[in-house]
């Protein structure tokens, strides 16, 4: 076969990059940050408040109707959900309305996404509620929310931090609900502070460790926890929320052990409401092309259920648990309690990360879909202030919500003006209509929450397809989901992140390795196990390692290399030493015999000829090496040289070359680089064959014919 003709690549000179001193870089950044000028002020304002940039360019005739329609629809959806999600957060319904109102206003000024709907989110509400219930329980309150709130004046000492239950803003003793929202507000303030710090120090990269399978599994596991927590309301059971790990298991045990106490009024109401809500969702999905706007199923169910409960007097006649009095107007703002913050400082960290991750991922998703860009760092600042400012107004943690964002996008939303419209709808309820929800049964709110989880719970159907596409992703999903559901939501997040990273480490510890063969009549080489009709090269082995070479997979690399090429240098040296020693022994014996017989001594030291003279390491799939990897390369170069085998490198990227150069792999001043590293595998093959041919000519010279003279 003719050898493929390729143009020889000359040795390329690296560019010399002048790196600035760290102090010079720091001074430059400080001077830019601390400089003050009108352009700088304008840039800062438009960066922090994007509304200043886009609102003057607002196309009224083109955008207004879509924004009005989507804003009204989201506002109608927000009202029942804001009241319902307070069951998860462990606070009174009024605070959910406050949270929805302020979050929409602040994101209007600071958000860069045109479509994201920021407000209460079931997952955030659940995580807030778990902390609130824990702290309320530790403060000595009864977690049975069906009992009237008593005034409790008590100080509990835990972790050297006293819980003061006096509400200074009103000069009165703080009851259970007052203390609950104080905990939620303090934690929300810390969440916002953490997010600001993440934005200032450019720590948004933290979210890259939250893979899509991990987030899906986390959301599904949390959804199962939410369903479990709300199940008691469907049955009208009066059992407190479990504190600690294993909420799902313990709660279901408590439900089954108290099933005989089911409130049939709540059970029948729940069955009817779930049937209507599911039917409305199914109709919406089946005929979404015909419906220009989503069906306001939740609002209709809330309205009818409230009227039925009010006129049927369900609370008095059947002891059905109702929402109770929801005041109108706004409670005076109050600085979050700094005394409570040490108690919830650690709990705020996962909330900050999850809130940011969901907001940025949704922003980028819908920006890509609609053809514009967002600034992730500004999104972090926006969601941070959606937590910091509302915490002064008795609100709890917020985030972007997928379902409401999809509704905004499908109803013609063009800008965040729709958020102002939604906030206005919530404001009307706050000022005028809130008391009308007094008789609304809590089981109805639980139905709204549970039906809203359909999307997350349907992820179970995707497990087989995930398994077919990527077994590793499917395992990450199942482990994260199981940990979130069976242990706790917070622990599920930790388990998911750690397990995802372990999966990556395992993949790099034992990556795919292969021997390459040449494609006929080309200069290309591929895996001989994966492709047919490849030609193996005589006495040249080409080895590919598809992972970075570092301390964790160093041993696997060596074992794989020895197995693939069929030659371990240390074993070959041991064999040769044994053969040499045996030969010397035989020579001594033969020499003794020759002395006695005065004969010639002939001892043949047999040494086998190796079936290879060159090993080429294809480094094209090796992104980096560490110091251990560099020492490994130096070791195999030395070891194989001792047995007469040359080791060459091919297709190394500049990162690998720099690491090898810094470790003096190429000798002093990189003098041997041209003979050890090649830009392509084919160039290395040609060099190896040419070198072997020249060595063969030197060791076996062709005998020249002597001239003949006629005598």
N, C-alpha and C positions, 0 to 999 in steps of 0.2 A: 504493500500500500504506500502511495506517495504521501510524504509528510505534508501537512497543511502549511501553506505559505502565509506567513503573517509578517507584518512590518515590525521590525525590531524597535522596541521602545527605549529611547535613550534614558540615561540616568537624569532624574529631575532634581533641580536644586530647590530646597525648601526656602520659603520666604522668611526673612528675619523680622520677627514682630517685637517691637519695643513695648515692653510692659511697664506701665506706670507703677510707681511705688504706692503701697496701700495708703500712706498718709496723704499723698497727692490726690488720690481718688477721693478720699474722705473729705479733704478740703474743698475739692470741686463740687461734690454733692452738697456740702453744707452751704457753700456760697450760693448755689442755685436755690437751695431751699429757703435760705434766710434773706435772699435779695427781695427788695420791695420796689415795685414800679407799677404804673398804671396797667401796662400790658400783663404784668404778672398777676395783679389783682383780678383783672378781667378773666384771665385764663383759669385762675383758682375758682372764681365764682361759677363760671360756666362748667368747670369740671365737677364741682361739688353739687351744683344745682343745675342739672342739664335742662330743666324746664326753661331757664333763661335763654337757652339757645334755640329750642325747638318751638316754644309757644308763639313767638312773634311770626314764625313761618307757618302757623296753623292755617290750613286751607278749610275755611269755615263751610263752604257749600259742599265740598267733597267729603269731609270727615265727620261733620256734626251728627248726621243721622245714624251712622254706624256706631259712633261713640255713645249717643243717647240710648239707642236700643240695647247695646251690650251692657251699658251701665245700669239700666233699669232691670234687666234680666238678672244680672249678678246681685244687685241690691235685693231683689225679691228672694233669690236663693240664700243670700247671706243671713237674712233675718232669722229664719228657723234654724239654720245651721249654727249661727252665733249663740243662740239660746241652748241648742242641743249640746254643743261641744263643751259647754260649761259643766255638764255632768262628768265629762272626762277630766277636766281641769280641776274639779273639786271646789269650784267657786260659784257664786250666784249668777243667774243669767244676765243681769245687767252688765257685768264686766265683759262678757263676750261681745255685747253690742258696742261697748266702749272700744274694745280692741279692734274690732272691724272698722269702726269709724276713723280712729286716729291712724291706723296702718295705711289705709287707702289715701288719706290726705298727705301723709309724709312721703309715701312712695311716689306720688304725683310730682313732687318737687325734686326728688333725688334719684329716682330710678332711670335707667337707660333703656329698659325694655318697654316696648309699646303695648305688649299684650299680657304680661304677667299679672296675675291677680294675687295680691299680698293680703294676708289676713290670718284668721284662725285656721289651723290645719290639725286634722285628727291626731296625727302622730305627735306633733308638738304638745297638743292638749293632754294626751295620755302621759307623756313624760313629765309635764308640769304637774299633773294630778298625782302622780306617784310620789313626787317630792312633797307636795302640799299635804297629802294624807299622812305621810310619815311624820312631818313636823307637827301637824295638828294632833296626831296621836301622842307624840312625845310631850306635847304641851299639856296633856291631860284632858283633852276634849274627847267626847264620844264620837266615833266615826259613823254612827248610825244617823244618816242625814234625814231620816224621817222624824227625828225628835226635834222639838223646838230648841232653838239656840238659847242656852242659858248664859248669863253673864258670869264670867269666871275671872277672878282676880288671883292669879297664882304665878309664882316664879319657879321655873324649872331650870336646874343647873345641869347642863350637859356639855361635856368637852370644854369646861371652864368658860362657857358662854351662857349668860342668863337670858331667858326669854321674858321680855317685859310685855305684858299683855295690856298695857295701858295705851290707848290711842290718843296721843297728845294733840292731834289736830282738832279733835272734837271735845277734848277734856272729859272723856268718859272711858269707862272700862271697855276693853276690846273683847267682843264675843268671838265665837268660832269662825263665822264668815269673815269678820274683820281681820282676824289673824290669818286666815287662809289667803286672802287677797294680798295681805302684807308680805307673806312668804313668796307668793307668785310674782309680785311686783319687784321685790328685792332680787329674785333670781333673774327676772327679765332684764333688769338694769345691768346685772353682771354679764348676761349673755351679750348685750349690746356692747359693753366695754371690751369684752374678749374679741368681738368681731371688729371693733375699731382698731385694736392692737394688731389683729391679723392683717388688716388692710394697711396699716402704717408700716409694718415690718414685712409686707409682701409675703404673707404666709398663706396665700390662697392655694399654693401648691399642695397643702395638706389634703385638699379634696380629691387629688388624683389617687390617693390611696383608698378611696371609696369607689370600688369598681361597680359597674352596672349590675352584675349578678349579685354582688354583696348588698347593694342598696335595695334591689328587688326582694331579696330574701329577708332583709331587715324590715322592709315595709310590710311584707306578707305576714311575718311573724308578729309584728306589732299589731297588724289588723286582727289577727286571731286573738291577741290579748284584749284588744278593744271590744271585740265581739263577746268575749268571756265576761269582761267587766260589766257590759251592758245587759247581759242575759238576765240578771236578777230583776231589772226594771221591767222586762217583758213579762215576767211571772209575778211581779208585785211582791217579791221577797224582800224582807228587811234584814239584810245581812251586811256587815261592814266589809269594806274592801280589804283584802289581805295585804299585809305589809311584809316585804322581803322577797326572797326568791321563790319561784314556783307558784306564781300568782294563778296561772291558768289551771294547774292541777288542783290546788287547794280550793280555788273558787268553785270549780265544778263539783268537787266533793261536798262543799257546803251547800251548793244548790240542790244536789241530789238528796242530801240528808234533810233538807228543809222543803222538799217538793210538796209535801202535804199541806204546807201553809200558803200555797199559791193563791193569789188574789184573782178570782175568775173574771172580774171586771177588767182588770189590766190585761189578762191573758186574751180575752175576746177582743179588746181594743187593739192589742198588738197584732193579732192575727189579721184583723181587717186592715189595719194601717200598712202592714208589710205587703199584703196582697195588692193593695191599691198602688203603693210606691213601686213595687216590682213591675206591675202591669204598666204603669206610666213609663218606667225606664225602658221596658221592652218595646213599647210602642214608639218611643223616641228613637231607639236604635234602629228599628225596622223601617220606619218611615221618616228617617232624618232628612232625606232629600225633599220631602214634601213639606215638612215643618220648617218654616223660616226661623222660628225662635223655639227654644226648649220649652217643653210643657212645665208650668209652675206647679208640679205635682206636690212638692213639699209644702208650699204655701197653702194649697187647697186642703191638704190633709190636716195641717195645723189649724186652719180656720174652722173646718167642719168638726174636728175633734174638740176644739176649745168650746164651740157652741154646744156640742153634745154633752160635754162634761159640765158646763155651766148650768144648762137647763135641766140636766138629769141629776145634778147635785151628787156627782160620783164620789167626791171627797168625803162628804158627810154620810151618805147612804152606804157606800161600799168600801170606805176607808182607802180609796185610791190615792196614791201619792201624786200631788200636783206641784206645779212650778212655784206657786205662791206669789206674793206681791212683788212686782217689778216697778221700782220708782221711776218717775220721769225726771228729765233734766240731767245735770252733771253734778257729781260729787266734787267738792273743792279739791284741787290738786294737792298732793302731799309728797314730800321727798321720800324715796324708798328708804326703808330702815337699814342703816349701815350696821346696826347691831345684829341683824339677822343674816347679813351677807356671808360671814364666815361659815355659817351652817350649811349654806347652799353653794359655796364657791366651787366645789368639785362637781356638783351636779350640773352646773351651768355649762361646763366644757363640752360635753357631747351635744347639748342643745345648740350651742353656738356653731359647732361644726356641721351638724345635720341641717340646721336652718339655712346656713350659707350654701351648703352643697346643693340642696334642693332648689334654692332660689337661682343660683348661677346656672345649674344644668337646665332648668326650665327656660331661663332667659335665653341661653344660647340655642336651645332647641327651636324655640319659636322665632328667634331672630333669623336663624338659618332658613327656616321654612318660609318666612316672609321677605327675605332679601335685604336684611340690614345687619348691623353689627352692634354688639353691646360691649361694655367695659367691665370685665369681671371684678376688678378692684373697686370700681364705683358701685357695682351691685352689692358688694360686701358692705361698703359704707352706707348704702341706702337701707339695707335690711338691718344694719346695726342701729341706725337712728330710728327705724321703725320699732325697735325694742327699747332704746334708751328714753326717748321722749314720752312714749305712752306709759312707761313705768311710773311716771309722775302722776298719771291720771288713772291709776288703778287698773292697769291692763296686764295681760300675760303674754308669753312669747309667741311671736308670729313667724310666718314663713310663706313662701309662694306655695300655692295649692294647684296641683295638676288639673283636677276636675274643673275647677272654676276658670282656670286659664284656658282650657280647651273650649269652654262655653263662650268666653270672651272672643276667642279667635273665630268661632263658628257663627257668631251673631254680628259680625261686621266691625269689630273693634279696630280702630285705626291708631289711637294714641291713648295716653293715660288720662285724658279728659274723662274717659269712661269711669275711672276710679273716683273722680269728683262726683259724678252722677250717683254711683253706688253709695258713696259716703252720705250724700244728701238723702237717699232713701232710708239709710240706717238712722240718720238724724231725725227724720220725721217720726220713726218708731220711738226713738229715745225721748222726744219731746211730747208726743201726743198718744201713741198707741200702745206703749209698753204695758200699762195696767190691764189691757184687754187680755193678756196672756196669763192672768192669774189662775184660771181653772184648767190650763193646759196640763194634761197628764204627763208625767215624766216617762212613762212607757212609750208615748208617742215620739218624744225626743230620742229615746233609745232606738226606736224603729228607723228614724231618719239617719242616725249614725250607722246602724248596721247595714242598711241598704246602700249607703254611700261606700261601703267597703267591698262591694261586688267586684269592682275592677281589680283590687289587690288580691282578693281571695281566688279570683279566676286564674291567677298565676300558677296555681297547682296544675292546671291543664297544660301548661307550657313545659312542664318538667320533661316529658318524653322527648320533645323536640330539642330542648336544651341538651339533653343527654346525647342525642345523635350529633348535634353540632359540636359540642365541646364537653367532654365528661368532666373536666376540671371545673368549668363554670357551673355545671349542674351540681357538683359536690359542694362548691362554695355556697351556692344558693340554699341547698338543703341544710348545711351545717349552720349557716347564719339564721335561717328561718327557725330551725329547731331551737337554737340557743335563745333567740328573741322570744319565742313563745313559751318555752319550758323553764328557762332560768329567769331572765328579766330582760326588759327592752335595752337598758343601758349595757348589761353584760353581753347581750346579743350583738351590739355594735362593736364592742371590744373583741369578742370572739371572731366576728366576721372580718375585721381588719387584720387581726393577727393570723387567722387561718388563710386569708387571701395572700398575705405576704409569705407565709410558709409554703404555700403552693408554688409561688414563683421561685422560691429558694430551691424547692424540691426539683422543679423543672430544670433549673440551671445546674443542680448537683449531678443529675444523670441525664444529660441532653442526648440528642441523637448524634451518633458518630457514623462515619461511612468511609469506605474506600471508593475512590473515583476512577472511572474508566473514560477513555477518549471516545467521543462521537466520531465515527468514521469520516475521514476527509475534512475534518474541521479542527479548529483550535480550542474547542470547548470540551469540558469534562463534567461528568455527572455521576450520581450515586449508582454503583453497580447493582445494589440490591433493589433499587426502585425502577430501573429502566433496563430494557432488553437491548441486545445487540450493541453493547459497549465493548470496546477493545481494551484489555488490560495491557499495560506497557511492560516489556521485559526488563526485569531487574530494577524497576522504579515503582515505588508505592506512594500513592497520593492519599493523604489522610485529612479528612475534614472534621472539625469539632465545632458543633453548632451552638456555642454558648460562650460567654466570657470565661476566661481562665483565671480563677482566683482560689483562695485557700480552701474553700468548701468543696470544690470539685477537682482539686489537683490530683488526688490519688486515682479518681475515676478516669481522668485524662490519661495518666500513665498506663493504667491497666488496659484501657481501651486501645491505646496505641500499640502496646506490646502484642495484644491479641490480634489486632487487625493486620499488622505487618508480619506477624509470625516470628518475631525475633525480640527477645528481651536481652539487652546487652550484658547485664550482669550475669545472667545464666550462661550466655555464650562465653564470657570471660572465665567463668568457673569451669565450664567444660574444657576450654582450651588449657587452663592451668592443670587440670587433672590429666589431660592427654599428654601435656608436656612432661609432667612428673612421671607418668607411666613410661613415656619414651625414654627419659633419662635412666630409669631403672632398667629397662630392657637394654639400653646402650651399655650400661655398666656390666650387665651379665654377659653380653656379647663380647665386650672388650676382654673380660676375664678368660673366656673361651679362646679368643684369638691369641692371647699371650701364650697359652699352652700349646696351641697348634701352629703358631706363627702365621696365621691366615689373616685375610683382610676382614675388616669389620664393616658390615653394611646394615644400618638400622634405618628403617623408613618411618618417619613421624607423620602419620596421616592427619591431615587437617582438611576438613570438609570445605568446599567452596560455597559461600553464601549465595542464595538465590536473589539477592538484591544488592545494589551498590548505592542507592540514593533513596531517601525518604523525603517527600515534599509535604510540608504542613500547609494546607489551604486555610488561611486565616480570614477568609472573606466573611464568615459568619461569626467572627470573634470581635465583639465591640470594644472590649478593653481587657487588660490583664493587670493584676496587682503585683506586688513585689514577689509573692510566692510563685505566681505564674512566670515571672521573669526568671527566677532562679530555676524553675523547672525547665524552661527553654535552654538555659545555659547547661543544665545537667544532662539533658538528652543529647545536646550537641557534642559534649565531651565524651559521654558514655558510648555513643554510636561511633564516634571517631576512633575510639580504641579498638573496635572490632572491624574497622575498615568500611564503615557506612557513613555517607555524607548526609547531613540534614540541611534542607533548604526551606525557606519561608516564602510564601506567595500570597499576594493580594492582601497584605496587611494595611489597615488604615493608619492614619497619622497618629492616632492615640496610642495604638500598639507599638508603632515604630518609636515614638517618643519614650515610652516606658522602657523599651529594650535599649534604646540609646543611653538613657540615664543610668541603666544598670550595666553599661559597658559590654553589652552582648556582642556588638560589632567591633570590639577592640578599641584601642585608643584612637580618639578623633574619628571614630566610625570608619576606619580604614578598610574593614572587611564587608561593609554594607553591600557593595555591588556584587559580591560573591555569595552572600547569604540571603538577601531579600530581593524578591522580584515582583514586578507589578502584576503579572498574570501567572497562572499555573503553567500555561504553555511555554512561557519564557523560561520558567524554572526547569521544565522537562527538557527543552532544547539545551540548556546549559549543562544539565546532568548528563545527557547523552554525549555531548561534545567532549566533556571532561573525561567521561569513561573511555571514549574512543582514543583520546590523546594519551591517556594513561596506559591503555592496552598497547599502543604503538611503541611507547617507551620501554615497557616491560618485555615485549616480544618483537624486537626489530626484524624487519624482513632481510634475510641474508642476501648479500650482493654477489653476483657471479664474478669469479676471478678471470681476468683475461688469459687467453691461451697463446703461447708463442711456439712457433714451429722451430724445432731445434735441428 
